Amino acid sequence: MAKLELYYMSTCPFSKKVLNYIEENKIEDKIIFKDINLNDYDKETLEKVTGKVQVPCIFIDGKPMFESDGIINYLKENII
């Protein structure tokens, strides 16, 4: 299984959409969560790797994917 790291902000509605999907489908244990509002290092890492501070962003084996619908579709097809 791929290593999944979700960069998010708890105040972002698009992040909430992804987080709700993850919770509803009980797949929290398959993802590492990184709230960029709580950890400056995670925020800096996101910006350094992607060139922007846009959430939600899921890293799939180190490769970033943006957009909540795309992330949810990936999870539907590959995790559930």
C-alpha positions, 0 to 999 in steps of 0.5 A: 500500500502507498504511503499517504500523508494528508496536509490540511487545515482544520478551518478549510472547507475543502480539507473538511470535505476530505477529512469527513470522507476519511472518517465516514469510511473509517480509513484514518489508520491508513493516512498520516495527518499533518495540520499545517496550522499546528506545525510550521515545519509541515507548512514549510515542507508543503511549500518547499515541495509543491511551491505553494501552501494549498490544502488539502494536499495528499502525498502518495509515496511522496508525490503531491495531489491537490483538490478535494474531489481528486483526493476523494476519488483516489481514496475511493479507487485505491483504499476502500 
